[in-house]
Amino acid sequence: MAFESLPGVKIKDPEVKRTYIIADFFSVYANGSDSVLPKIYNWSDFCAIAETRNSFVFKTANKDALVGEEFVISEKLVPDPAIWLRLRAIIEGAVAANSDIEYTYGRRILPPKTLCSGCDVSREAYIATGIYEEGEVNNSNVVFLNPYLDKLIWLFGPLAMIVGFVFQLFYFTEPWSTTTLFTYAVIAILFGGVVGIAAYLFSAYAAKTLYRRLVREDPALMEEITFVVCEEGFISTESKLYDFSDIIHWNRASYFMETNHMYIIFSDTKAVFWMPKRLFPRQVHSELGDFIADRLLQKPVSLKKKDSGGEGDAKSEEKKPKAKKGKEK
């Protein structure tokens, strides 16, 4: 079970007079009293768990043709984002150990813990901590949501110029001359410039909208994140939850993309790992990109010792470094 070392969460719901204790088991106390014997569910008793924007919904499996039970833990019962994220990690760890549970969740930037497996991180690893910045997330959103959009944006202007020039040639009936063609060209250039700027502004607005939606749906975006890339695999997760004993193995990854600001690893067609390049020294960027590509191709790679000096050292000399590397200022 991934993230199995996390302590459980106790949640009281005064409206339905219940207390939930969510840990290795899902316990329900009636009347909100710990003195009453609880009803204890194994995680395998659940057929579906869903995380929405403001609640967790648990549904038990149907038994003897009867409708299963449903439990709802709303955001107002767990106002602390740190507790909400710990609850999410416990649930996803349980789902990872019980593949029959149907698990659904909303938009997020961190990978689901269901992809993780228990594995001690090796001493030689690329480790960094930091908080995501809006600009780098927006830039990567535009790039990876549609790999062709970033290129097409810069084609809109020239295409608009050509269309505008041809349109003037055939629409206006006055004879062609050097002056007329020059005027048409100037108008076409202005038109193309306006269309190009409009396309760029639209893409920026779309990326900003996606970011705001992501902030609303995923509180982890505002937390300090620990990023790890090593021989065994990779992971990005909330620093408060991580003890370097879980990893996503490379066989879970399909391919990776390097943008101006991020290393992004995909599982199938979903981006599950976003690591800001600014957390590492510039001289390490090429080496780190090559390392990820080689691991995806299952090539043997050895980490070279490199003294980059100062904050942002790309290698961890210890499994749990006392001074975290690459921490955002």
N, C-alpha and C positions, 0 to 999 in steps of 0.2 A: 504494500500500500504506500503510495507516494505521500511524502510529507507526514509520515506516521508519528513523528515526534512532537507534533503540535498539541498543546493542551486543548481540552474540550471547551465548548462554549455553552454557557447557561443563559437561557432566554426566558423571560416571563411575559406571558400574554394575559393581561388582566381582563380583556374583553371576553375571552372564552374560558377564563379561569384555568389556564394550563401553564405548566413550566416545562420547557424543553431542555434537555441536556444532550448536546450533539458531540459525539466523540467516536470511540470505536463502535458504539451502538447509538441508536436513536431512541432516547428515553422520553416518555411523556408522563408527567405527573398531573393527576387530576386536582382541581381546586387550588393549584399553585402551591401545594404543600409538599415539602420533602418527606413528611412523615408518612404519607400514603404511598403504598407500593406502586411503583411506576409500571406502565406498559412498555415493555422493551422490544424494539424491533431490530432485527439484523438488517444490515444494508441490503442484503439479498431479498428482503421482503418487499423492497420498493421496485416498481416497474418503470417509474418515470420520475425524474427530477428536473425542474426547469428554473433557471435564473432569469427573471425579467428585470426591467429597469429598477423596480422598487420592491421586489419580493423574491423569496424562494418558495417554490411549490413542490411538495412531496406527495406522491401518489403510491399507495401500496398496491401490490399485485392482487388481482381478483382471485378469490378462493371460493370453491363450491358454487360457482355461477353467481356470486354476490358481488356487488360493486365495492371496490376497495375504498379504503379511507384516504382522506386528503388533508394535509396539514399545510398551512400558509404562514410563513414568517415574513412579515412586512418590514420595510426599511425603518419605519418609526419605532419598531421594537429593538432595532440595532442601529442607533444613531451614530455610533463611533465607526468611521470608515475602516479603521484598523481591525476592529472585531469582525466587521462584515467581510473583509478580505481573508481573515483567518477562517471564518465559517466557510467561505467559498473554497479555500484550500482543503479543508477537512472533507467537504462534500466531494470534491473532484478526486481526492485521493481514494475515497471509498468507491467512486464510480470506476476508477482505474482498476480496482481490485474486483469489481463486479461488472463485467462487460455486458451483462444482460439488461442493465439499467439504461433506459433511454434518457439521454442527457442533452438538454438544449440550453443555450445561453446567447446573450446579445453581443453587440460589437465590443471588441477589446483589442488592446495592443499587446498584451502579454499572452503567452501560449497557455492553453488550458492545462491544468495539472494532470489531466488524464493522459497526457503524452509522456509524463515523467516516470522514471523507474529509479529505484534505489541504487545508488552507485557513488562511492566516495570519489570526490574530485581529486585528480592527481596533483602532485606538488607543482608540476610544470604546467601552467595554464595561463591563458589570457583572462585577467580578472579586472573588472572596473565597476565603479558605482557612480550613480548620478541620477538626475531627474530629467525627463524628456523636456525639450524646448518646443514650443508651438511651431516655430519656423521650420525646423528640421522634419517634424512630423508632417506638416503641410506639404513640404517639398516631396517627401517620399510618397505621400498619398497620391499626388498627381502622377508620379512616375509609375508606381506599381499597380494602381487600379486599372490603368489602361496603358500598356507599354508603348502604344503608338501615339497617344495623345500628346505627350511631351514633344514629339517630333512634328506632329500635325499643326500644333499651335504656331510654330515658326513658318509653316507653309501657307497658313491662311492669308498672311499679308501679301506675299508674292502672287498667290493665286487670285486674290482680289484685285491686284493691280492688272493682271493679264485680262481678267474678265471685264474690268472697268474700261480698259483701253479698247478691247474688241467691241464692247457694247457701244462705245461712242462712235467707232468707225462705221458701224452699220446702222445706228439709230439716227445720227445727224446726216443730213443730205448735202451739206455744203461740200464743195470740191476739196480734195486733199491738197495740202500744201505743207511746206516746212513749218510755217507758223502754226497751222492747225494741228499738225501731228505733235508738235512740241507742247501745245496747250493740252491736248488729249493726254499726253504722257504725264504732265504735271498733275492733272486732275486724278489720273489713275494712281500715281504714287501717293498722293494725299489720301485717296480712298483706301488703298492697300494698307497704309499706315494706321488709319483709324480702325480698320477691321482687325489688324494684327494686335493692336493695343487692346481692343475690346475682347478678343479671344483670350489674351493673357490675363486680363482682369477677371474674366469669367472663370478661368481655371483657378485663379487664386481665391476667388470667392467660394467656389465649390470645395476647394481644399479646406478653407477656413470653416465652412459649414460642417464638413465631415469631422473636423477636429472638435468643434463645440458639441456635436452629437456624441462623440467618443468620450469627452469629459463627463457628460451627463450620465452615460451608461457604464463607465468604468472608472471607479474611484482610484484604481491603481495608477492611473496616469499622473496623479499628483504626489505619488509616493516616491521615496528613494528606491531605485531599482539596482539589484546586483546582476551583472552580466558575466557569464562564464563561457569560454570556448576552450575546449581541451581535447585530448586524444579520444576520450570516451564519448563526448557529445557536447551539447551546448544547453544553455538555459538563461532566461531572463525572468526574474521574479522579485517580489517585494523583499527588500533587505531585512525587514523585521521578521519575515517568515523563514528565511533561508539559513540552513546550517551546513551547507556544502555536502549533503548526503543524497541529493537527488539530481538527476540529469536527464535530458532528452537525448537518446542515442541517435547516432548519425543515420541509422537505417530508417528513422522516421522522416528524414528530410528528403525532399525531391530535388530542389535546386536552390541557388541563391543569387541574389542581385545586389550589386554594389552601386549606390547612388552617390551624389556629392556629399551627402551627410550621413548615410546609414549603410550598414551591412544588414540585409534582409534575407532570412532563410524561409523557404516555403515548404509546407507539408501538403502534398497534392497541389491544390491551387490556392491555398490559404497562407498568408504571411503569418508565421508563428514566432518569429524572432526578429526584433528590431533593435539594433545596437548602434548608438551614435558613435561616429568616428572621432568626434572631438574629445572623447574620453581617453584616447590613446595618443601618444606622440606621433607627429606626422610621419616620422621616418619608419614607423611600424605599420602604417596603413597597407602598404603593398604586401608586406610579409603576412599580415593577418588575412588579407583577402586570398592570397595564395594558399594559406593553411586551410581555410574553410573549403576552398575549391578542391584541394587534394583529398581532404577527408571525405567529401561527397563522392569522389572518384575511387575511394578506398585505396589510396596510395599511401605508402609508409612515409611519415613525415616526422622529423625530429625538431623539437623546439631549440633554437639557438639562444644561448645566453647572450644578452645584449644589455650593456649598461647605458640606458637612455637618460638616467639621472632625473631627479626632481619628481614632482607629482605627476602622475599619469604613466608610471612605469608599466609596461604592458605585461610583464610576467609577475607571477606571484611566487615568492620563494617559500611560502608556507601555505598549507592547505587553507588555513583561516588567518590571513594576514592581520596583524594588529593594526597597522595603518593601511586602510583600504586604498587600493591603487586607482588613480584616475578619477578621483572624486570631484564632482562639479563644484566650482567655486561659487 
